[in-house]
């Protein structure tokens, strides 16, 4: 009766069951996984709500890619950070999840394969499966810094039915940016590139060797430029996940044909809500202060984590951006055993590394967006527990 695409494993894992049990009995949990900005102390400005009440929002004027003025607002905003994206190359969608789905449907037939980094966000597997696409992981290696294993990438690219490659820049959860050399290696595959750049505004420091956006490789390569579909959105850029607006930018020699096909696909979903499109200029203006506040919290929490792990059995892996940090824990327990022990003994919730397909663990992934008092309390408890039982 049902498709294999909807046959997801719905059995709660041991950690999910333990969290439910703890909450049912009213236990206090220090949640080091919280990454929802609206739940982490970054309240929506009343001015944003006022902008959403523009009377023009009462009239529905659909366009598959969104209002031209709204796309111009995205183009002008991205230009502030050096990202060149003409308004007629931008499609507005409800979320980056929808953008991924449109990209998969544009580039793949059922049963085709897409290269994705490992480790990376588990949502990719669900989105691909829902569109009948298989994922083929390529390896991210760590040697004091994260980098793409280009030999593994090239070997995967010639496997049967590979139609595109996903790059997450910076990666979630490793926080690693793609270097310019790695961007060139991706371009040399000759495959369309889906570049997830939702965390690109949150770099911890500058780096001349970094590729801030993979749109640059398409714009610099002339008539032989690979197709690049770059994704971003308000969820991270403006800390407003509830407003449901994201963007997909097409660049490269095949961009006109890609956009012509995407227009038909996007039209089937109808336009993003009119009020949020009209409010974009005000949203972008107000978001600058929000991003600055988030950046300060990320920096302070990362610094606290670095101090906490010093001279302990735990290691904080290098991260160059994004909202997450990765702890390597002693190999005396598995990912799950560490996560369950921390929850049951310390009341601290972390994400086990297996959730992101880490290799060579155990690892714990924590959110740097957590309010600072909770973050400090939780990280200190993690390190105390690790030190005591390692």
C-alpha positions as CSV (number, residue, x, y, z in Angstrom):
1,X,0.0,0.0,0.0
2,X,2.9,2.4,0.8
3,X,6.0,3.3,-1.0
4,X,9.5,2.2,0.1
5,X,10.4,5.9,0.2
6,X,8.2,6.4,3.3
7,X,9.4,3.2,5.1
8,X,11.6,5.0,7.6
9,X,12.8,3.3,10.8
10,X,10.5,4.8,13.4
11,X,11.8,2.8,16.4
12,X,13.1,5.2,19.0
13,X,16.8,4.6,19.8
14,X,18.1,4.0,23.4
15,X,19.0,7.7,23.9
16,X,15.6,9.0,22.7
17,X,13.9,6.6,25.0
18,X,16.1,7.7,27.9
19,X,15.3,11.3,27.2
20,X,11.6,10.7,27.2
21,X,11.8,8.7,30.4
22,X,13.8,11.5,32.1
23,X,11.4,14.2,31.0
24,X,8.4,12.2,32.0
25,X,9.7,12.0,35.6
26,X,10.4,15.7,35.6
27,X,14.2,15.4,35.6
28,X,16.2,18.5,34.8
29,X,18.2,18.1,31.6
30,X,21.0,20.5,30.5
31,X,20.4,20.3,26.7
32,X,23.6,20.8,24.8
33,X,21.8,19.9,21.6
34,X,19.6,23.0,21.4
35,X,20.1,24.7,18.0
36,X,16.7,26.5,17.6
37,X,17.6,30.2,17.9
38,X,14.0,31.0,19.0
39,X,14.4,28.6,21.9
40,X,18.0,29.7,22.7
41,X,17.2,33.3,23.8
42,X,17.2,35.1,20.4
43,X,13.7,36.6,20.5
44,X,12.1,37.8,17.3
45,X,12.1,41.6,17.1
46,X,8.7,43.3,17.3
47,X,9.9,45.3,14.3
48,X,10.0,42.0,12.3
49,X,6.4,41.2,13.3
50,X,5.3,44.7,12.4
51,X,6.9,44.4,8.9
52,X,5.0,41.1,8.4
53,X,1.8,43.1,8.9
54,X,2.3,45.2,5.7
55,X,-1.2,45.5,4.1
56,X,0.2,44.6,0.7
57,X,0.6,41.0,2.1
58,X,-3.2,40.6,1.9
59,X,-2.9,40.2,-1.9
60,X,-1.6,37.0,-3.4
61,X,0.6,37.6,-6.5
62,X,2.2,34.2,-7.1
63,X,5.4,33.7,-9.0
64,X,7.3,30.3,-9.0
65,X,10.5,32.0,-7.9
66,X,9.0,34.6,-5.6
67,X,8.5,38.4,-6.0
68,X,11.2,40.0,-8.0
69,X,11.6,42.8,-5.4
70,X,12.1,40.1,-2.8
71,X,14.8,38.4,-4.9
72,X,16.4,41.7,-5.4
73,X,16.5,42.1,-1.6
74,X,18.3,38.8,-1.3
75,X,20.7,39.7,-4.0
76,X,21.6,43.1,-2.4
77,X,21.9,41.5,1.0
78,X,24.3,38.8,-0.1
79,X,26.4,41.4,-2.0
80,X,27.2,43.0,1.4
81,X,29.3,39.9,2.1
82,X,30.8,39.7,-1.3
83,X,28.4,37.0,-2.7
84,X,27.5,37.9,-6.3
85,X,24.0,36.6,-7.2
86,X,21.8,38.4,-9.7
87,X,18.1,38.5,-8.8
88,X,17.1,36.6,-11.9
89,X,19.3,33.6,-10.8
90,X,17.6,33.4,-7.4
91,X,14.6,31.2,-6.5
92,X,12.8,31.7,-3.2
93,X,11.5,28.6,-1.5
94,X,10.1,27.7,1.9
95,X,13.2,26.0,3.3
96,X,16.5,24.6,2.4
97,X,14.9,21.2,2.7
98,X,12.6,22.2,-0.2
99,X,15.6,23.5,-2.1
100,X,17.3,20.1,-1.7
101,X,14.2,18.3,-2.9
102,X,14.0,20.6,-6.0
103,X,17.7,20.1,-6.7
104,X,17.4,16.3,-6.4
105,X,14.3,16.3,-8.7
106,X,16.1,18.6,-11.2
107,X,19.3,16.5,-11.4
108,X,18.3,12.9,-10.7
109,X,16.0,10.2,-11.9
110,X,14.8,7.6,-9.3
111,X,17.6,5.3,-8.4
112,X,20.3,7.9,-9.3
113,X,23.0,8.7,-6.7
114,X,24.3,11.9,-5.2
115,X,27.7,12.3,-3.5
116,X,27.5,13.7,0.1
117,X,30.2,14.4,2.7
118,X,30.6,12.1,5.7
119,X,30.2,13.1,8.4
120,X,27.3,15.5,7.7
121,X,23.7,16.2,8.7
122,X,21.4,13.2,8.8
123,X,18.5,15.1,7.3
124,X,20.1,14.6,3.9
125,X,19.4,10.9,4.0
126,X,15.7,11.4,4.7
127,X,15.4,14.0,1.9
128,X,17.1,11.9,-0.7
129,X,15.1,8.8,0.2
130,X,11.9,10.8,-0.1
131,X,12.9,11.7,-3.7
132,X,14.0,8.2,-4.6
133,X,17.7,9.2,-4.7
134,X,20.5,7.2,-3.1
135,X,23.4,8.8,-1.2
136,X,27.0,8.0,-1.9
137,X,29.3,9.3,0.9
138,X,32.7,10.8,0.3
139,X,35.1,11.1,3.2
140,X,36.0,14.1,5.3
141,X,39.3,13.4,7.1
142,X,40.7,15.0,10.2
143,X,44.4,15.5,11.0
144,X,44.1,18.5,13.3
145,X,41.8,20.2,10.7
146,X,39.1,18.8,8.5
147,X,39.6,18.4,4.8
148,X,38.0,16.5,1.9
149,X,39.7,13.3,1.1
150,X,40.0,14.1,-2.6
151,X,41.2,10.7,-3.6
152,X,38.0,9.2,-2.1
153,X,35.9,11.9,-3.7
154,X,37.2,11.2,-7.2
155,X,36.8,7.4,-6.7
156,X,33.2,7.8,-5.7
157,X,32.4,10.2,-8.6
158,X,33.0,7.5,-11.2
159,X,30.6,5.0,-9.6
160,X,27.5,4.2,-11.6
161,X,24.6,6.6,-11.7
162,X,26.3,9.4,-9.7
163,X,24.6,12.6,-11.0
164,X,25.6,15.4,-8.5
165,X,27.8,16.2,-5.5
166,X,26.7,18.0,-2.3
167,X,29.1,20.2,-0.4
168,X,28.1,21.7,3.0
169,X,30.1,24.9,3.5
170,X,30.7,25.1,6.4
171,X,30.0,21.5,7.2
172,X,27.4,20.6,9.8
173,X,28.5,19.5,12.3
174,X,32.3,19.7,11.8
175,X,32.4,23.4,11.2
176,X,34.9,23.0,8.4
177,X,34.9,25.3,5.4
178,X,35.8,24.2,1.9
179,X,39.2,25.4,0.8
180,X,39.8,26.9,-2.7
181,X,41.8,23.9,-3.7
182,X,38.9,21.6,-2.6
183,X,36.4,23.7,-4.5
184,X,38.5,23.3,-7.6
185,X,38.6,19.5,-7.0
186,X,34.8,19.5,-6.8
187,X,34.5,21.5,-10.0
188,X,36.9,19.1,-11.8
189,X,34.5,16.2,-11.2
190,X,32.3,17.6,-14.0
191,X,29.2,17.1,-11.8
192,X,26.5,19.6,-10.8
193,X,27.3,20.9,-7.3
194,X,24.7,21.5,-4.6
195,X,26.4,23.9,-2.1
196,X,24.6,24.1,1.3
197,X,25.8,27.5,2.6
198,X,23.3,28.1,5.4
199,X,26.0,28.6,8.1
200,X,28.3,30.6,5.8
201,X,27.7,33.9,7.8
202,X,29.2,32.3,10.9
203,X,32.9,32.0,10.3
204,X,35.0,32.1,13.5
205,X,38.0,33.8,11.7
206,X,39.1,34.9,8.3
207,X,41.1,32.6,6.0
208,X,42.4,33.6,2.5
209,X,42.5,29.9,1.5
210,X,38.8,29.4,2.2
211,X,36.0,29.3,-0.4
212,X,33.3,31.5,1.2
213,X,30.8,30.4,-1.5
214,X,31.1,27.8,-4.3
215,X,29.3,30.2,-6.6
216,X,32.7,31.7,-7.2
217,X,33.9,28.6,-9.1
218,X,31.0,28.8,-11.4
219,X,31.3,32.5,-12.0
220,X,35.1,32.3,-12.7
221,X,35.1,29.4,-15.1
222,X,33.4,30.9,-18.1
223,X,31.6,28.8,-20.6
224,X,32.8,25.5,-19.0
225,X,31.6,26.4,-15.5
226,X,29.9,23.6,-13.6
227,X,26.4,24.1,-12.5
228,X,26.3,25.3,-8.9
229,X,23.1,25.5,-6.9
230,X,23.8,27.4,-3.6
231,X,21.4,27.2,-0.7
232,X,20.8,29.7,2.1
233,X,17.9,31.0,4.2
234,X,16.4,33.0,7.0
235,X,16.5,30.0,9.5
236,X,20.2,30.6,10.1
237,X,21.0,33.8,8.4
238,X,18.5,35.8,10.4
239,X,17.8,33.3,13.2
240,X,14.1,33.1,12.0
241,X,13.3,29.5,11.2
242,X,9.6,30.2,11.8
243,X,9.3,32.5,8.8
244,X,10.0,29.7,6.3
245,X,11.9,31.5,3.6
246,X,15.1,30.2,1.9
247,X,16.8,30.7,-1.4
248,X,18.4,28.7,-4.2
249,X,20.9,30.4,-6.4
250,X,21.9,29.0,-9.8
251,X,25.3,29.7,-11.4
252,X,27.4,28.2,-14.2
253,X,26.9,27.6,-17.9
254,X,23.9,25.4,-17.4
255,X,22.1,27.8,-15.0
256,X,19.6,29.1,-17.6
257,X,18.4,25.6,-18.5
258,X,18.4,24.7,-14.8
259,X,16.3,27.7,-13.9
260,X,13.8,27.0,-16.7
261,X,13.3,23.5,-15.4
262,X,13.2,24.6,-11.8
263,X,10.5,27.2,-12.6
264,X,8.1,24.4,-13.6
265,X,9.0,22.3,-10.5
266,X,8.7,25.3,-8.1
267,X,5.4,26.4,-9.6
268,X,3.9,23.1,-8.5
269,X,4.5,24.1,-4.9
270,X,3.2,27.7,-5.3
271,X,5.0,30.8,-3.9
272,X,6.5,31.5,-0.5
273,X,4.1,33.4,1.7
274,X,3.7,37.0,0.5
275,X,4.1,38.8,3.9
276,X,7.6,37.4,4.6
277,X,8.7,38.3,1.0
278,X,7.6,41.9,1.5
279,X,9.3,42.1,4.9
280,X,12.7,41.0,3.6
281,X,14.4,44.4,3.6
282,X,13.4,45.0,7.2
283,X,14.3,41.5,8.2
284,X,17.7,41.7,6.7
285,X,18.4,45.1,8.3
286,X,17.4,43.8,11.8
287,X,19.3,40.5,11.3
288,X,22.7,42.1,11.4
289,X,22.5,42.7,15.1
290,X,21.1,39.2,15.7
291,X,24.0,37.6,13.8
292,X,26.5,39.7,15.7
293,X,25.0,38.5,19.0
294,X,25.0,34.9,17.9
295,X,28.6,35.2,16.8
296,X,29.6,36.5,20.2
297,X,27.9,33.6,21.9
298,X,29.4,31.1,19.6
299,X,32.9,32.5,20.3
300,X,32.5,32.6,24.0
301,X,31.0,29.1,24.2
302,X,33.8,27.7,21.9
303,X,36.4,29.4,24.1
304,X,34.9,27.9,27.2
305,X,34.9,24.4,25.7
306,X,38.5,24.8,24.7
307,X,39.5,25.8,28.3
308,X,37.4,23.0,29.8
309,X,39.0,20.1,27.8
310,X,42.6,21.3,28.3
311,X,44.7,18.6,30.0
312,X,41.7,16.2,30.1
313,X,41.0,12.9,28.3
314,X,38.6,14.7,25.9
315,X,39.6,16.6,22.8
316,X,37.8,19.5,21.1
317,X,38.2,19.1,17.4
318,X,38.9,22.2,15.3
319,X,36.0,24.1,13.9
320,X,36.1,27.2,11.7
321,X,32.5,28.1,11.7
322,X,28.9,27.1,12.1
323,X,26.9,26.4,15.3
324,X,28.4,23.2,16.5
325,X,31.4,21.7,18.2
326,X,32.7,18.1,18.2
327,X,34.3,16.4,21.2
328,X,36.4,13.3,20.8
329,X,35.9,11.1,23.9
330,X,38.0,8.2,25.2
331,X,37.6,4.9,23.4
332,X,36.6,3.2,26.6
333,X,32.9,3.5,25.7
334,X,30.8,3.8,22.5
335,X,29.1,6.9,21.3
336,X,25.8,5.7,22.7
337,X,27.3,4.6,26.0
338,X,28.9,8.0,26.6
339,X,25.7,9.8,25.6
340,X,23.5,7.6,27.9
341,X,26.0,7.9,30.8
342,X,26.1,11.6,30.5
343,X,22.3,11.8,30.5
344,X,21.7,9.3,33.3
345,X,24.6,10.3,35.6
346,X,24.9,14.1,34.8
347,X,21.6,15.1,33.3
348,X,23.4,16.4,30.2
349,X,22.1,15.7,26.7
350,X,24.6,15.5,23.8
351,X,24.3,14.0,20.3
352,X,26.3,10.8,19.7
353,X,28.7,10.9,16.8
354,X,27.1,8.0,14.9
355,X,24.1,10.3,14.2
356,X,26.4,12.2,11.8
357,X,28.3,9.1,10.5
358,X,31.6,9.9,12.2
359,X,34.3,7.4,11.9
360,X,37.0,6.5,14.4
361,X,35.0,7.7,17.5
362,X,33.6,7.9,20.0
363,X,32.4,11.5,19.5
364,X,29.8,13.8,21.0
365,X,28.3,16.8,19.1
366,X,27.2,19.8,21.1
367,X,25.5,23.1,20.0
368,X,27.4,26.3,20.6
369,X,24.1,28.2,20.4
370,X,23.1,27.1,23.9
371,X,22.7,30.0,26.4
372,X,26.1,30.5,28.0
373,X,25.2,29.6,31.6
374,X,23.7,26.3,30.5
375,X,26.5,25.6,28.1
376,X,29.2,26.2,30.7
377,X,27.3,24.0,33.2
378,X,26.8,21.2,30.7
379,X,30.3,21.2,29.3
380,X,31.9,21.2,32.7
381,X,29.7,18.3,33.8
382,X,30.7,16.4,30.6
383,X,34.4,16.9,31.2
384,X,34.1,16.0,34.9
385,X,32.3,12.8,34.0
386,X,34.8,11.9,31.3
387,X,37.7,12.6,33.6
388,X,36.2,10.5,36.4
389,X,35.4,7.4,34.4
390,X,37.9,7.3,31.5
